[in-house]
């Protein structure tokens, strides 16, 4: 009797684990159990570990199709963004670090800022918040249903807001 109960419990644990993995597929790192809030809280606890740079290719593809010639792209993964932009044939776009205040001082209308959920740091948080206060992003990349990166294409109002911030 006791052995049957243990076997049933072990089977239930394995089946629930399998079901949870299937629910999170193909983005297994976003799995959050029911005690942690389930999929509604996916990506909320350790975003760097959960997202890594999973959406950079999608962001670069969108930028390659939409960024004006010669625009700068600010992100926390400038090397990776430059790689994907080059693969897309957009060598004219400059990839800069979002945390580099000197580079941000050259920001102009039409440049893009990528705020990746797994790459929020003290060095870029003020800029990211100000952008989000100014309006909706031009593009949102997602892993399944979970937003993973926001792309803001700078307009005059955003440029003024960032200048007031002192970038």
Buried (B, 14 or more C-beta within 10 A) or exposed (E): EEEEEEEEEEEEEEEEEEEBEEEBEEBEBBBBEEEEEEBEEBBBEEBEEBBBBBBBBBBBBBBBEEBEEEBBBBBBBBEBBBBBBBEBEBEEBBBBBBBBEEBBEEBEEBBBBBBBBBBBEEEBEEBBEBBEEBEEBBBBBBBBEBBBBBBBBBBEEBBEBBEEEEB
